[in-house]
Amino acid sequence: MNYNELLKELRTNANLTQEQLANILKINRVQYNQYENNYNTIPIKHLNKLSNYFNVSIDYLLGLSKEVQYKDVNKEINSNKSRQRLKEFRKENKMTQDKLAKILNTNQSVIANYERGRTVIATPFLYTICKKYHISADYLLGKIDEIKLPILSK
């Protein structure tokens, strides 16, 4: 995940300071700086807020697609669609929760919590699934209805 370089580029192109962007996310500048310098993983809720602010897709922010924005995008993550789509993805790929957990280097209960809607999928897990299976993060999060990534980045 190389979103940190893109975040800095989007921020500087918009003539914003880290402090200003941190205020938009309602976090402190140090925390934002950690995202931009790749010291800490940015949570999905902040990725979503940034994608809406800069009018870009989450796929674009994560470096999964060169397509900057999709048509007919929901601004909010749809937790019901997200949990259902993760479960459908897993079943279509003939994976148990345990098998997916092993791929993601976590445990089955984490996957079960995602699929029950108890928690939102973690950014590194979302990225791994999307990259490995060429599926859109925006789709898995319920922001768009197109499942495949349109143009993969290198």
PyMOL commands that place a pseudoatom at each C-alpha (Angstrom):
pseudoatom trace, name=CA, resn=MET, resi=1, chain=A, elem=C, hetatm=0, pos=[0.000, 0.000, 0.000]
pseudoatom trace, name=CA, resn=ASN, resi=2, chain=A, elem=C, hetatm=0, pos=[1.591, 3.213, -1.123]
pseudoatom trace, name=CA, resn=TYR, resi=3, chain=A, elem=C, hetatm=0, pos=[-1.210, 5.627, -0.313]
pseudoatom trace, name=CA, resn=ASN, resi=4, chain=A, elem=C, hetatm=0, pos=[1.182, 7.829, 1.650]
pseudoatom trace, name=CA, resn=GLU, resi=5, chain=A, elem=C, hetatm=0, pos=[2.813, 9.359, -1.453]
pseudoatom trace, name=CA, resn=LEU, resi=6, chain=A, elem=C, hetatm=0, pos=[-0.560, 9.971, -3.073]
pseudoatom trace, name=CA, resn=LEU, resi=7, chain=A, elem=C, hetatm=0, pos=[-1.926, 11.561, 0.104]
pseudoatom trace, name=CA, resn=LYS, resi=8, chain=A, elem=C, hetatm=0, pos=[0.963, 13.990, 0.179]
pseudoatom trace, name=CA, resn=GLU, resi=9, chain=A, elem=C, hetatm=0, pos=[0.501, 14.786, -3.523]
pseudoatom trace, name=CA, resn=LEU, resi=10, chain=A, elem=C, hetatm=0, pos=[-3.248, 15.371, -3.150]
pseudoatom trace, name=CA, resn=ARG, resi=11, chain=A, elem=C, hetatm=0, pos=[-2.680, 17.513, -0.051]
pseudoatom trace, name=CA, resn=THR, resi=12, chain=A, elem=C, hetatm=0, pos=[0.039, 19.681, -1.610]
pseudoatom trace, name=CA, resn=ASN, resi=13, chain=A, elem=C, hetatm=0, pos=[-1.904, 20.058, -4.880]
pseudoatom trace, name=CA, resn=ALA, resi=14, chain=A, elem=C, hetatm=0, pos=[-4.828, 21.347, -2.821]
pseudoatom trace, name=CA, resn=ASN, resi=15, chain=A, elem=C, hetatm=0, pos=[-2.456, 23.737, -0.980]
pseudoatom trace, name=CA, resn=LEU, resi=16, chain=A, elem=C, hetatm=0, pos=[-3.337, 22.203, 2.374]
pseudoatom trace, name=CA, resn=THR, resi=17, chain=A, elem=C, hetatm=0, pos=[-1.088, 21.714, 5.365]
pseudoatom trace, name=CA, resn=GLN, resi=18, chain=A, elem=C, hetatm=0, pos=[-1.007, 18.494, 7.324]
pseudoatom trace, name=CA, resn=GLU, resi=19, chain=A, elem=C, hetatm=0, pos=[-2.697, 20.391, 10.146]
pseudoatom trace, name=CA, resn=GLN, resi=20, chain=A, elem=C, hetatm=0, pos=[-5.595, 21.407, 7.882]
pseudoatom trace, name=CA, resn=LEU, resi=21, chain=A, elem=C, hetatm=0, pos=[-6.100, 17.882, 6.595]
pseudoatom trace, name=CA, resn=ALA, resi=22, chain=A, elem=C, hetatm=0, pos=[-5.868, 16.506, 10.123]
pseudoatom trace, name=CA, resn=ASN, resi=23, chain=A, elem=C, hetatm=0, pos=[-8.637, 18.944, 11.136]
pseudoatom trace, name=CA, resn=ILE, resi=24, chain=A, elem=C, hetatm=0, pos=[-10.804, 17.669, 8.264]
pseudoatom trace, name=CA, resn=LEU, resi=25, chain=A, elem=C, hetatm=0, pos=[-10.315, 14.123, 9.608]
pseudoatom trace, name=CA, resn=LYS, resi=26, chain=A, elem=C, hetatm=0, pos=[-10.825, 15.328, 13.190]
pseudoatom trace, name=CA, resn=ILE, resi=27, chain=A, elem=C, hetatm=0, pos=[-7.467, 13.939, 14.288]
pseudoatom trace, name=CA, resn=ASN, resi=28, chain=A, elem=C, hetatm=0, pos=[-4.240, 15.613, 15.364]
pseudoatom trace, name=CA, resn=ARG, resi=29, chain=A, elem=C, hetatm=0, pos=[-1.448, 16.534, 12.955]
pseudoatom trace, name=CA, resn=VAL, resi=30, chain=A, elem=C, hetatm=0, pos=[0.951, 13.952, 14.384]
pseudoatom trace, name=CA, resn=GLN, resi=31, chain=A, elem=C, hetatm=0, pos=[-1.518, 11.165, 13.643]
pseudoatom trace, name=CA, resn=TYR, resi=32, chain=A, elem=C, hetatm=0, pos=[-2.066, 12.428, 10.097]
pseudoatom trace, name=CA, resn=ASN, resi=33, chain=A, elem=C, hetatm=0, pos=[1.707, 12.743, 9.642]
pseudoatom trace, name=CA, resn=GLN, resi=34, chain=A, elem=C, hetatm=0, pos=[2.027, 9.070, 10.575]
pseudoatom trace, name=CA, resn=TYR, resi=35, chain=A, elem=C, hetatm=0, pos=[-0.382, 8.131, 7.765]
pseudoatom trace, name=CA, resn=GLU, resi=36, chain=A, elem=C, hetatm=0, pos=[1.387, 10.315, 5.233]
pseudoatom trace, name=CA, resn=ASN, resi=37, chain=A, elem=C, hetatm=0, pos=[4.809, 8.984, 6.204]
pseudoatom trace, name=CA, resn=ASN, resi=38, chain=A, elem=C, hetatm=0, pos=[3.606, 5.375, 6.317]
pseudoatom trace, name=CA, resn=TYR, resi=39, chain=A, elem=C, hetatm=0, pos=[4.352, 4.953, 10.033]
pseudoatom trace, name=CA, resn=ASN, resi=40, chain=A, elem=C, hetatm=0, pos=[0.762, 3.990, 10.758]
pseudoatom trace, name=CA, resn=THR, resi=41, chain=A, elem=C, hetatm=0, pos=[-2.031, 2.419, 8.684]
pseudoatom trace, name=CA, resn=ILE, resi=42, chain=A, elem=C, hetatm=0, pos=[-4.890, 4.721, 7.849]
pseudoatom trace, name=CA, resn=PRO, resi=43, chain=A, elem=C, hetatm=0, pos=[-8.294, 3.380, 8.931]
pseudoatom trace, name=CA, resn=ILE, resi=44, chain=A, elem=C, hetatm=0, pos=[-11.064, 2.819, 6.392]
pseudoatom trace, name=CA, resn=LYS, resi=45, chain=A, elem=C, hetatm=0, pos=[-13.188, 5.645, 7.854]
pseudoatom trace, name=CA, resn=HIS, resi=46, chain=A, elem=C, hetatm=0, pos=[-10.376, 8.147, 7.196]
pseudoatom trace, name=CA, resn=LEU, resi=47, chain=A, elem=C, hetatm=0, pos=[-9.721, 6.735, 3.720]
pseudoatom trace, name=CA, resn=ASN, resi=48, chain=A, elem=C, hetatm=0, pos=[-13.398, 7.221, 2.966]
pseudoatom trace, name=CA, resn=LYS, resi=49, chain=A, elem=C, hetatm=0, pos=[-13.403, 10.784, 4.257]
pseudoatom trace, name=CA, resn=LEU, resi=50, chain=A, elem=C, hetatm=0, pos=[-10.312, 11.605, 2.174]
pseudoatom trace, name=CA, resn=SER, resi=51, chain=A, elem=C, hetatm=0, pos=[-11.734, 9.946, -0.928]
pseudoatom trace, name=CA, resn=ASN, resi=52, chain=A, elem=C, hetatm=0, pos=[-14.855, 12.086, -0.583]
pseudoatom trace, name=CA, resn=TYR, resi=53, chain=A, elem=C, hetatm=0, pos=[-12.881, 15.253, 0.170]
pseudoatom trace, name=CA, resn=PHE, resi=54, chain=A, elem=C, hetatm=0, pos=[-10.544, 14.850, -2.818]
pseudoatom trace, name=CA, resn=ASN, resi=55, chain=A, elem=C, hetatm=0, pos=[-13.272, 13.301, -5.010]
pseudoatom trace, name=CA, resn=VAL, resi=56, chain=A, elem=C, hetatm=0, pos=[-11.232, 10.167, -5.722]
pseudoatom trace, name=CA, resn=SER, resi=57, chain=A, elem=C, hetatm=0, pos=[-12.002, 6.475, -5.273]
pseudoatom trace, name=CA, resn=ILE, resi=58, chain=A, elem=C, hetatm=0, pos=[-10.636, 4.416, -2.425]
pseudoatom trace, name=CA, resn=ASP, resi=59, chain=A, elem=C, hetatm=0, pos=[-9.197, 2.125, -5.113]
pseudoatom trace, name=CA, resn=TYR, resi=60, chain=A, elem=C, hetatm=0, pos=[-7.231, 5.107, -6.424]
pseudoatom trace, name=CA, resn=LEU, resi=61, chain=A, elem=C, hetatm=0, pos=[-6.044, 6.118, -2.948]
pseudoatom trace, name=CA, resn=LEU, resi=62, chain=A, elem=C, hetatm=0, pos=[-4.834, 2.578, -2.262]
pseudoatom trace, name=CA, resn=GLY, resi=63, chain=A, elem=C, hetatm=0, pos=[-3.033, 2.380, -5.612]
pseudoatom trace, name=CA, resn=LEU, resi=64, chain=A, elem=C, hetatm=0, pos=[-5.318, -0.398, -6.841]
pseudoatom trace, name=CA, resn=SER, resi=65, chain=A, elem=C, hetatm=0, pos=[-6.607, 1.509, -9.863]
pseudoatom trace, name=CA, resn=LYS, resi=66, chain=A, elem=C, hetatm=0, pos=[-5.498, 4.360, -12.076]
pseudoatom trace, name=CA, resn=GLU, resi=67, chain=A, elem=C, hetatm=0, pos=[-9.131, 5.378, -12.454]
pseudoatom trace, name=CA, resn=VAL, resi=68, chain=A, elem=C, hetatm=0, pos=[-9.467, 8.427, -10.262]
pseudoatom trace, name=CA, resn=GLN, resi=69, chain=A, elem=C, hetatm=0, pos=[-13.223, 8.363, -9.671]
pseudoatom trace, name=CA, resn=TYR, resi=70, chain=A, elem=C, hetatm=0, pos=[-16.209, 6.166, -10.461]
pseudoatom trace, name=CA, resn=LYS, resi=71, chain=A, elem=C, hetatm=0, pos=[-19.707, 7.133, -11.548]
pseudoatom trace, name=CA, resn=ASP, resi=72, chain=A, elem=C, hetatm=0, pos=[-22.613, 6.726, -9.164]
pseudoatom trace, name=CA, resn=VAL, resi=73, chain=A, elem=C, hetatm=0, pos=[-20.528, 6.598, -5.995]
pseudoatom trace, name=CA, resn=ASN, resi=74, chain=A, elem=C, hetatm=0, pos=[-22.092, 6.456, -2.561]
pseudoatom trace, name=CA, resn=LYS, resi=75, chain=A, elem=C, hetatm=0, pos=[-20.337, 8.840, -0.208]
pseudoatom trace, name=CA, resn=GLU, resi=76, chain=A, elem=C, hetatm=0, pos=[-20.705, 6.587, 2.792]
pseudoatom trace, name=CA, resn=ILE, resi=77, chain=A, elem=C, hetatm=0, pos=[-19.534, 3.061, 3.381]
pseudoatom trace, name=CA, resn=ASN, resi=78, chain=A, elem=C, hetatm=0, pos=[-22.534, 0.758, 3.449]
pseudoatom trace, name=CA, resn=SER, resi=79, chain=A, elem=C, hetatm=0, pos=[-21.872, -1.701, 6.286]
pseudoatom trace, name=CA, resn=ASN, resi=80, chain=A, elem=C, hetatm=0, pos=[-24.718, -4.010, 5.295]
pseudoatom trace, name=CA, resn=LYS, resi=81, chain=A, elem=C, hetatm=0, pos=[-23.490, -4.272, 1.713]
pseudoatom trace, name=CA, resn=SER, resi=82, chain=A, elem=C, hetatm=0, pos=[-19.899, -4.528, 2.886]
pseudoatom trace, name=CA, resn=ARG, resi=83, chain=A, elem=C, hetatm=0, pos=[-20.474, -7.474, 5.191]
pseudoatom trace, name=CA, resn=GLN, resi=84, chain=A, elem=C, hetatm=0, pos=[-22.666, -9.215, 2.605]
pseudoatom trace, name=CA, resn=ARG, resi=85, chain=A, elem=C, hetatm=0, pos=[-20.176, -8.618, -0.215]
pseudoatom trace, name=CA, resn=LEU, resi=86, chain=A, elem=C, hetatm=0, pos=[-17.276, -9.924, 1.830]
pseudoatom trace, name=CA, resn=LYS, resi=87, chain=A, elem=C, hetatm=0, pos=[-19.239, -13.078, 2.564]
pseudoatom trace, name=CA, resn=GLU, resi=88, chain=A, elem=C, hetatm=0, pos=[-20.241, -13.457, -1.107]
pseudoatom trace, name=CA, resn=PHE, resi=89, chain=A, elem=C, hetatm=0, pos=[-16.640, -12.911, -2.196]
pseudoatom trace, name=CA, resn=ARG, resi=90, chain=A, elem=C, hetatm=0, pos=[-15.446, -15.577, 0.203]
pseudoatom trace, name=CA, resn=LYS, resi=91, chain=A, elem=C, hetatm=0, pos=[-18.061, -18.103, -0.905]
pseudoatom trace, name=CA, resn=GLU, resi=92, chain=A, elem=C, hetatm=0, pos=[-17.527, -17.411, -4.639]
pseudoatom trace, name=CA, resn=ASN, resi=93, chain=A, elem=C, hetatm=0, pos=[-13.840, -18.150, -4.096]
pseudoatom trace, name=CA, resn=LYS, resi=94, chain=A, elem=C, hetatm=0, pos=[-14.730, -21.330, -2.168]
pseudoatom trace, name=CA, resn=MET, resi=95, chain=A, elem=C, hetatm=0, pos=[-13.128, -20.160, 1.046]
pseudoatom trace, name=CA, resn=THR, resi=96, chain=A, elem=C, hetatm=0, pos=[-14.144, -20.817, 4.588]
pseudoatom trace, name=CA, resn=GLN, resi=97, chain=A, elem=C, hetatm=0, pos=[-13.754, -18.036, 7.110]
pseudoatom trace, name=CA, resn=ASP, resi=98, chain=A, elem=C, hetatm=0, pos=[-10.767, -19.947, 8.442]
pseudoatom trace, name=CA, resn=LYS, resi=99, chain=A, elem=C, hetatm=0, pos=[-9.097, -20.136, 5.022]
pseudoatom trace, name=CA, resn=LEU, resi=100, chain=A, elem=C, hetatm=0, pos=[-9.576, -16.402, 4.408]
pseudoatom trace, name=CA, resn=ALA, resi=101, chain=A, elem=C, hetatm=0, pos=[-8.250, -15.712, 7.906]
pseudoatom trace, name=CA, resn=LYS, resi=102, chain=A, elem=C, hetatm=0, pos=[-5.100, -17.688, 7.115]
pseudoatom trace, name=CA, resn=ILE, resi=103, chain=A, elem=C, hetatm=0, pos=[-4.586, -15.749, 3.876]
pseudoatom trace, name=CA, resn=LEU, resi=104, chain=A, elem=C, hetatm=0, pos=[-4.888, -12.520, 5.854]
pseudoatom trace, name=CA, resn=ASN, resi=105, chain=A, elem=C, hetatm=0, pos=[-2.774, -13.803, 8.741]
pseudoatom trace, name=CA, resn=THR, resi=106, chain=A, elem=C, hetatm=0, pos=[-5.526, -13.349, 11.293]
pseudoatom trace, name=CA, resn=ASN, resi=107, chain=A, elem=C, hetatm=0, pos=[-8.050, -15.621, 12.958]
pseudoatom trace, name=CA, resn=GLN, resi=108, chain=A, elem=C, hetatm=0, pos=[-11.498, -16.814, 11.963]
pseudoatom trace, name=CA, resn=SER, resi=109, chain=A, elem=C, hetatm=0, pos=[-13.300, -14.707, 14.576]
pseudoatom trace, name=CA, resn=VAL, resi=110, chain=A, elem=C, hetatm=0, pos=[-12.009, -11.505, 12.932]
pseudoatom trace, name=CA, resn=ILE, resi=111, chain=A, elem=C, hetatm=0, pos=[-13.554, -12.572, 9.601]
pseudoatom trace, name=CA, resn=ALA, resi=112, chain=A, elem=C, hetatm=0, pos=[-16.769, -13.584, 11.373]
pseudoatom trace, name=CA, resn=ASN, resi=113, chain=A, elem=C, hetatm=0, pos=[-16.958, -10.118, 12.993]
pseudoatom trace, name=CA, resn=TYR, resi=114, chain=A, elem=C, hetatm=0, pos=[-16.529, -8.449, 9.587]
pseudoatom trace, name=CA, resn=GLU, resi=115, chain=A, elem=C, hetatm=0, pos=[-19.238, -10.609, 8.057]
pseudoatom trace, name=CA, resn=ARG, resi=116, chain=A, elem=C, hetatm=0, pos=[-21.618, -9.980, 10.958]
pseudoatom trace, name=CA, resn=GLY, resi=117, chain=A, elem=C, hetatm=0, pos=[-21.066, -6.240, 10.647]
pseudoatom trace, name=CA, resn=ARG, resi=118, chain=A, elem=C, hetatm=0, pos=[-19.581, -5.934, 14.127]
pseudoatom trace, name=CA, resn=THR, resi=119, chain=A, elem=C, hetatm=0, pos=[-16.449, -4.247, 12.795]
pseudoatom trace, name=CA, resn=VAL, resi=120, chain=A, elem=C, hetatm=0, pos=[-15.324, -2.675, 9.535]
pseudoatom trace, name=CA, resn=ILE, resi=121, chain=A, elem=C, hetatm=0, pos=[-12.628, -4.556, 7.674]
pseudoatom trace, name=CA, resn=ALA, resi=122, chain=A, elem=C, hetatm=0, pos=[-9.098, -3.381, 8.466]
pseudoatom trace, name=CA, resn=THR, resi=123, chain=A, elem=C, hetatm=0, pos=[-7.297, -1.472, 5.717]
pseudoatom trace, name=CA, resn=PRO, resi=124, chain=A, elem=C, hetatm=0, pos=[-4.446, -4.001, 5.258]
pseudoatom trace, name=CA, resn=PHE, resi=125, chain=A, elem=C, hetatm=0, pos=[-6.935, -6.890, 4.963]
pseudoatom trace, name=CA, resn=LEU, resi=126, chain=A, elem=C, hetatm=0, pos=[-9.076, -4.971, 2.482]
pseudoatom trace, name=CA, resn=TYR, resi=127, chain=A, elem=C, hetatm=0, pos=[-5.993, -4.113, 0.436]
pseudoatom trace, name=CA, resn=THR, resi=128, chain=A, elem=C, hetatm=0, pos=[-4.750, -7.718, 0.402]
pseudoatom trace, name=CA, resn=ILE, resi=129, chain=A, elem=C, hetatm=0, pos=[-8.109, -9.087, -0.771]
pseudoatom trace, name=CA, resn=CYS, resi=130, chain=A, elem=C, hetatm=0, pos=[-8.500, -6.420, -3.454]
pseudoatom trace, name=CA, resn=LYS, resi=131, chain=A, elem=C, hetatm=0, pos=[-4.958, -6.735, -4.773]
pseudoatom trace, name=CA, resn=LYS, resi=132, chain=A, elem=C, hetatm=0, pos=[-4.868, -10.537, -4.793]
pseudoatom trace, name=CA, resn=TYR, resi=133, chain=A, elem=C, hetatm=0, pos=[-8.348, -11.089, -6.246]
pseudoatom trace, name=CA, resn=HIS, resi=134, chain=A, elem=C, hetatm=0, pos=[-8.646, -7.959, -8.448]
pseudoatom trace, name=CA, resn=ILE, resi=135, chain=A, elem=C, hetatm=0, pos=[-11.785, -6.781, -6.712]
pseudoatom trace, name=CA, resn=SER, resi=136, chain=A, elem=C, hetatm=0, pos=[-12.652, -3.162, -6.023]
pseudoatom trace, name=CA, resn=ALA, resi=137, chain=A, elem=C, hetatm=0, pos=[-12.308, -1.833, -2.471]
pseudoatom trace, name=CA, resn=ASP, resi=138, chain=A, elem=C, hetatm=0, pos=[-15.074, 0.655, -3.258]
pseudoatom trace, name=CA, resn=TYR, resi=139, chain=A, elem=C, hetatm=0, pos=[-17.280, -2.302, -4.237]
pseudoatom trace, name=CA, resn=LEU, resi=140, chain=A, elem=C, hetatm=0, pos=[-16.471, -4.328, -1.111]
pseudoatom trace, name=CA, resn=LEU, resi=141, chain=A, elem=C, hetatm=0, pos=[-17.232, -1.279, 1.025]
pseudoatom trace, name=CA, resn=GLY, resi=142, chain=A, elem=C, hetatm=0, pos=[-20.596, -0.735, -0.702]
pseudoatom trace, name=CA, resn=LYS, resi=143, chain=A, elem=C, hetatm=0, pos=[-19.652, 2.548, -2.378]
pseudoatom trace, name=CA, resn=ILE, resi=144, chain=A, elem=C, hetatm=0, pos=[-20.090, 1.285, -5.965]
pseudoatom trace, name=CA, resn=ASP, resi=145, chain=A, elem=C, hetatm=0, pos=[-21.778, -1.675, -7.633]
pseudoatom trace, name=CA, resn=GLU, resi=146, chain=A, elem=C, hetatm=0, pos=[-18.998, -2.717, -10.060]
pseudoatom trace, name=CA, resn=ILE, resi=147, chain=A, elem=C, hetatm=0, pos=[-17.060, -5.636, -8.594]
pseudoatom trace, name=CA, resn=LYS, resi=148, chain=A, elem=C, hetatm=0, pos=[-13.873, -5.702, -10.690]
pseudoatom trace, name=CA, resn=LEU, resi=149, chain=A, elem=C, hetatm=0, pos=[-11.075, -3.170, -10.696]
pseudoatom trace, name=CA, resn=PRO, resi=150, chain=A, elem=C, hetatm=0, pos=[-11.290, -1.300, -14.023]
pseudoatom trace, name=CA, resn=ILE, resi=151, chain=A, elem=C, hetatm=0, pos=[-7.615, -0.443, -14.614]
pseudoatom trace, name=CA, resn=LEU, resi=152, chain=A, elem=C, hetatm=0, pos=[-5.002, -1.988, -12.399]
pseudoatom trace, name=CA, resn=SER, resi=153, chain=A, elem=C, hetatm=0, pos=[-1.925, 0.022, -11.518]
pseudoatom trace, name=CA, resn=LYS, resi=154, chain=A, elem=C, hetatm=0, pos=[1.524, -1.490, -11.708]
for i in range(1, 154): cmd.bond("trace and resi %d" % i, "trace and resi %d" % (i + 1))
show_as sticks, trace
zoom trace
